[in-house]
Amino acid sequence: MEEIVFFNPGDAIANSHDFGEALRSAEIYKTRNALQSPLVIVKPVNKDDAGFAVYFADEAAQQAETNKQQAYHIEKRM
């Protein structure tokens, strides 16, 4: 079963149409900032929205709190 989480699209650390590029961006961000906090790479639930985004895993909400948040499927946890 796929887990659906909600994020504010404006809070993304990185965005890309390519999963590999999103993964590289997440790895670089995590290394440069010596992060202990986990990151997630997500893909929008809505098929009309293409691409991937990187967020802090701690910022995920299980239900939309405001209409500003968008639903995503988690592709990879880091």
VMD Tcl script that builds the backbone (N, CA, C; Angstrom):
set m [mol new atoms 234]
animate dup $m
set s [atomselect $m all]
$s set {name element resname resid chain x y z} {
  {N N MET 1 A 0.844 -1.181 0.000}
  {CA C MET 1 A 0.000 0.000 0.000}
  {C C MET 1 A 0.888 1.243 0.000}
  {N N GLU 2 A 0.571 2.173 -0.867}
  {CA C GLU 2 A 1.339 3.397 -0.961}
  {C C GLU 2 A 0.910 4.371 0.125}
  {N N GLU 3 A 1.889 5.022 0.709}
  {CA C GLU 3 A 1.617 6.006 1.745}
  {C C GLU 3 A 1.436 7.372 1.091}
  {N N ILE 4 A 0.350 8.051 1.435}
  {CA C ILE 4 A 0.093 9.391 0.922}
  {C C ILE 4 A 0.347 10.379 2.046}
  {N N VAL 5 A 1.167 11.387 1.740}
  {CA C VAL 5 A 1.479 12.445 2.697}
  {C C VAL 5 A 1.220 13.779 2.034}
  {N N PHE 6 A 1.134 14.823 2.850}
  {CA C PHE 6 A 0.833 16.155 2.349}
  {C C PHE 6 A 1.955 17.120 2.706}
  {N N PHE 7 A 2.326 17.968 1.738}
  {CA C PHE 7 A 3.332 19.000 1.937}
  {C C PHE 7 A 2.854 20.281 1.277}
  {N N ASN 8 A 3.373 21.396 1.745}
  {CA C ASN 8 A 3.167 22.673 1.082}
  {C C ASN 8 A 4.192 22.729 -0.046}
  {N N PRO 9 A 3.773 22.825 -1.306}
  {CA C PRO 9 A 4.721 22.818 -2.422}
  {C C PRO 9 A 5.813 23.887 -2.310}
  {N N GLY 10 A 5.547 24.989 -1.663}
  {CA C GLY 10 A 6.538 26.043 -1.509}
  {C C GLY 10 A 7.656 25.698 -0.546}
  {N N ASP 11 A 7.507 24.630 0.242}
  {CA C ASP 11 A 8.522 24.227 1.217}
  {C C ASP 11 A 9.517 23.203 0.668}
  {N N ALA 12 A 9.431 22.883 -0.612}
  {CA C ALA 12 A 10.309 21.878 -1.208}
  {C C ALA 12 A 11.764 22.338 -1.181}
  {N N ILE 13 A 12.661 21.416 -0.884}
  {CA C ILE 13 A 14.096 21.686 -0.914}
  {C C ILE 13 A 14.577 21.694 -2.363}
  {N N ALA 14 A 14.022 20.791 -3.178}
  {CA C ALA 14 A 14.391 20.700 -4.592}
  {C C ALA 14 A 13.221 20.122 -5.374}
  {N N ASN 15 A 13.166 20.452 -6.656}
  {CA C ASN 15 A 12.169 19.918 -7.586}
  {C C ASN 15 A 12.870 19.492 -8.860}
  {N N SER 16 A 12.374 18.429 -9.480}
  {CA C SER 16 A 12.952 17.978 -10.740}
  {C C SER 16 A 11.951 17.081 -11.459}
  {N N HIS 17 A 12.048 17.055 -12.769}
  {CA C HIS 17 A 11.212 16.133 -13.552}
  {C C HIS 17 A 11.823 14.740 -13.597}
  {N N ASP 18 A 13.090 14.621 -13.190}
  {CA C ASP 18 A 13.827 13.367 -13.241}
  {C C ASP 18 A 14.118 12.869 -11.822}
  {N N PHE 19 A 13.795 11.595 -11.530}
  {CA C PHE 19 A 14.025 11.047 -10.197}
  {C C PHE 19 A 15.510 11.067 -9.838}
  {N N GLY 20 A 16.382 10.700 -10.764}
  {CA C GLY 20 A 17.818 10.679 -10.509}
  {C C GLY 20 A 18.354 12.051 -10.125}
  {N N GLU 21 A 17.871 13.070 -10.797}
  {CA C GLU 21 A 18.301 14.432 -10.483}
  {C C GLU 21 A 17.788 14.864 -9.107}
  {N N ALA 22 A 16.559 14.490 -8.771}
  {CA C ALA 22 A 16.014 14.798 -7.440}
  {C C ALA 22 A 16.823 14.078 -6.358}
  {N N LEU 23 A 17.208 12.842 -6.620}
  {CA C LEU 23 A 18.011 12.072 -5.679}
  {C C LEU 23 A 19.378 12.729 -5.472}
  {N N ARG 24 A 20.027 13.151 -6.554}
  {CA C ARG 24 A 21.320 13.841 -6.443}
  {C C ARG 24 A 21.185 15.130 -5.645}
  {N N SER 25 A 20.142 15.888 -5.917}
  {CA C SER 25 A 19.921 17.143 -5.187}
  {C C SER 25 A 19.743 16.879 -3.698}
  {N N ALA 26 A 19.003 15.847 -3.353}
  {CA C ALA 26 A 18.791 15.497 -1.942}
  {C C ALA 26 A 20.094 15.086 -1.279}
  {N N GLU 27 A 20.891 14.269 -1.973}
  {CA C GLU 27 A 22.172 13.828 -1.416}
  {C C GLU 27 A 23.127 15.001 -1.214}
  {N N ILE 28 A 23.193 15.902 -2.180}
  {CA C ILE 28 A 24.057 17.082 -2.059}
  {C C ILE 28 A 23.598 17.962 -0.909}
  {N N TYR 29 A 22.294 18.211 -0.829}
  {CA C TYR 29 A 21.760 19.059 0.241}
  {C C TYR 29 A 22.058 18.456 1.609}
  {N N LYS 30 A 21.850 17.149 1.718}
  {CA C LYS 30 A 22.073 16.472 2.991}
  {C C LYS 30 A 23.550 16.509 3.383}
  {N N THR 31 A 24.452 16.314 2.429}
  {CA C THR 31 A 25.896 16.329 2.692}
  {C C THR 31 A 26.390 17.728 3.049}
  {N N ARG 32 A 26.002 18.724 2.275}
  {CA C ARG 32 A 26.461 20.103 2.505}
  {C C ARG 32 A 25.986 20.664 3.831}
  {N N ASN 33 A 24.809 20.252 4.251}
  {CA C ASN 33 A 24.224 20.802 5.469}
  {C C ASN 33 A 24.360 19.866 6.665}
  {N N ALA 34 A 25.069 18.751 6.498}
  {CA C ALA 34 A 25.292 17.769 7.567}
  {C C ALA 34 A 23.992 17.474 8.320}
  {N N LEU 35 A 22.966 17.133 7.567}
  {CA C LEU 35 A 21.635 16.926 8.145}
  {C C LEU 35 A 21.536 15.607 8.889}
  {N N GLN 36 A 20.899 15.661 10.016}
  {CA C GLN 36 A 20.540 14.454 10.753}
  {C C GLN 36 A 19.068 14.117 10.492}
  {N N SER 37 A 18.319 15.106 10.044}
  {CA C SER 37 A 16.898 14.935 9.766}
  {C C SER 37 A 16.722 14.170 8.453}
  {N N PRO 38 A 15.813 13.200 8.414}
  {CA C PRO 38 A 15.609 12.445 7.175}
  {C C PRO 38 A 14.904 13.279 6.106}
  {N N LEU 39 A 15.202 12.957 4.859}
  {CA C LEU 39 A 14.559 13.587 3.716}
  {C C LEU 39 A 13.711 12.549 3.005}
  {N N VAL 40 A 12.727 13.009 2.243}
  {CA C VAL 40 A 11.931 12.113 1.403}
  {C C VAL 40 A 11.854 12.697 -0.001}
  {N N ILE 41 A 11.845 11.800 -0.967}
  {CA C ILE 41 A 11.609 12.189 -2.353}
  {C C ILE 41 A 10.188 11.726 -2.662}
  {N N VAL 42 A 9.374 12.645 -3.145}
  {CA C VAL 42 A 7.965 12.344 -3.356}
  {C C VAL 42 A 7.541 12.672 -4.787}
  {N N LYS 43 A 6.450 12.041 -5.194}
  {CA C LYS 43 A 5.844 12.270 -6.511}
  {C C LYS 43 A 4.391 12.657 -6.280}
  {N N PRO 44 A 3.889 13.678 -6.967}
  {CA C PRO 44 A 2.499 14.094 -6.779}
  {C C PRO 44 A 1.500 12.974 -7.086}
  {N N VAL 45 A 0.450 12.901 -6.297}
  {CA C VAL 45 A -0.619 11.922 -6.520}
  {C C VAL 45 A -1.356 12.248 -7.813}
  {N N ASN 46 A -1.577 13.527 -8.056}
  {CA C ASN 46 A -2.282 13.987 -9.248}
  {C C ASN 46 A -1.435 13.679 -10.480}
  {N N LYS 47 A -1.953 12.895 -11.390}
  {CA C LYS 47 A -1.207 12.479 -12.589}
  {C C LYS 47 A -0.876 13.664 -13.503}
  {N N ASP 48 A -1.607 14.763 -13.389}
  {CA C ASP 48 A -1.342 15.934 -14.222}
  {C C ASP 48 A -0.079 16.672 -13.777}
  {N N ASP 49 A 0.338 16.483 -12.527}
  {CA C ASP 49 A 1.543 17.115 -11.995}
  {C C ASP 49 A 2.706 16.158 -12.180}
  {N N ALA 50 A 3.675 16.558 -12.984}
  {CA C ALA 50 A 4.832 15.697 -13.253}
  {C C ALA 50 A 5.986 16.075 -12.349}
  {N N GLY 51 A 6.903 15.153 -12.191}
  {CA C GLY 51 A 8.130 15.446 -11.477}
  {C C GLY 51 A 8.182 14.912 -10.069}
  {N N PHE 52 A 9.278 15.267 -9.401}
  {CA C PHE 52 A 9.564 14.814 -8.050}
  {C C PHE 52 A 9.978 16.011 -7.208}
  {N N ALA 53 A 9.784 15.908 -5.906}
  {CA C ALA 53 A 10.184 16.976 -4.992}
  {C C ALA 53 A 10.856 16.348 -3.774}
  {N N VAL 54 A 11.712 17.134 -3.127}
  {CA C VAL 54 A 12.430 16.689 -1.934}
  {C C VAL 54 A 11.962 17.547 -0.758}
  {N N TYR 55 A 11.610 16.877 0.349}
  {CA C TYR 55 A 11.144 17.559 1.561}
  {C C TYR 55 A 11.805 16.947 2.788}
  {N N PHE 56 A 11.756 17.685 3.894}
  {CA C PHE 56 A 12.123 17.112 5.186}
  {C C PHE 56 A 10.999 16.164 5.585}
  {N N ALA 57 A 11.329 14.940 5.966}
  {CA C ALA 57 A 10.323 13.941 6.323}
  {C C ALA 57 A 9.486 14.391 7.518}
  {N N ASP 58 A 10.091 15.145 8.438}
  {CA C ASP 58 A 9.382 15.588 9.640}
  {C C ASP 58 A 8.247 16.559 9.343}
  {N N GLU 59 A 8.253 17.161 8.155}
  {CA C GLU 59 A 7.231 18.146 7.809}
  {C C GLU 59 A 5.995 17.519 7.173}
  {N N ALA 60 A 5.991 16.199 7.009}
  {CA C ALA 60 A 4.856 15.515 6.382}
  {C C ALA 60 A 3.657 15.497 7.310}
  {N N ALA 61 A 2.494 15.648 6.724}
  {CA C ALA 61 A 1.236 15.537 7.456}
  {C C ALA 61 A 0.445 14.395 6.831}
  {N N GLN 62 A -0.254 13.640 7.639}
  {CA C GLN 62 A -1.034 12.523 7.118}
  {C C GLN 62 A -2.359 12.984 6.503}
  {N N GLN 63 A -2.815 14.164 6.885}
  {CA C GLN 63 A -4.035 14.730 6.311}
  {C C GLN 63 A -3.771 16.187 5.965}
  {N N ALA 64 A -4.413 16.650 4.923}
  {CA C ALA 64 A -4.228 18.046 4.516}
  {C C ALA 64 A -4.773 18.961 5.609}
  {N N GLU 65 A -3.921 19.852 6.093}
  {CA C GLU 65 A -4.336 20.797 7.126}
  {C C GLU 65 A -4.893 22.066 6.512}
  {N N THR 66 A -4.398 22.424 5.362}
  {CA C THR 66 A -4.896 23.604 4.652}
  {C C THR 66 A -5.028 23.251 3.187}
  {N N ASN 67 A -5.679 24.112 2.457}
  {CA C ASN 67 A -5.823 23.859 1.028}
  {C C ASN 67 A -4.543 24.163 0.263}
  {N N LYS 68 A -3.501 24.650 0.950}
  {CA C LYS 68 A -2.215 24.921 0.311}
  {C C LYS 68 A -1.394 23.653 0.148}
  {N N GLN 69 A -1.726 22.612 0.884}
  {CA C GLN 69 A -0.940 21.384 0.844}
  {C C GLN 69 A -1.375 20.491 -0.307}
  {N N GLN 70 A -0.409 19.772 -0.854}
  {CA C GLN 70 A -0.645 18.881 -1.977}
  {C C GLN 70 A -0.343 17.453 -1.546}
  {N N ALA 71 A -1.078 16.491 -2.107}
  {CA C ALA 71 A -0.875 15.074 -1.780}
  {C C ALA 71 A 0.251 14.497 -2.635}
  {N N TYR 72 A 1.108 13.669 -1.976}
  {CA C TYR 72 A 2.239 13.029 -2.633}
  {C C TYR 72 A 2.342 11.570 -2.223}
  {N N HIS 73 A 2.927 10.764 -3.122}
  {CA C HIS 73 A 3.348 9.394 -2.810}
  {C C HIS 73 A 4.828 9.459 -2.478}
  {N N ILE 74 A 5.249 8.755 -1.436}
  {CA C ILE 74 A 6.662 8.706 -1.075}
  {C C ILE 74 A 7.370 7.719 -2.006}
  {N N GLU 75 A 8.375 8.193 -2.712}
  {CA C GLU 75 A 9.168 7.365 -3.616}
  {C C GLU 75 A 10.400 6.797 -2.930}
  {N N LYS 76 A 11.047 7.602 -2.064}
  {CA C LYS 76 A 12.266 7.145 -1.370}
  {C C LYS 76 A 12.447 7.948 -0.097}
  {N N ARG 77 A 12.860 7.241 0.963}
  {CA C ARG 77 A 13.226 7.879 2.227}
  {C C ARG 77 A 14.745 7.875 2.330}
  {N N MET 78 A 15.303 8.974 2.822}
  {CA C MET 78 A 16.764 9.083 2.935}
  {C C MET 78 A 17.130 9.419 4.363}
}
mol reanalyze $m
mol bondsrecalc $m
mol representation Tube
mol addrep $m
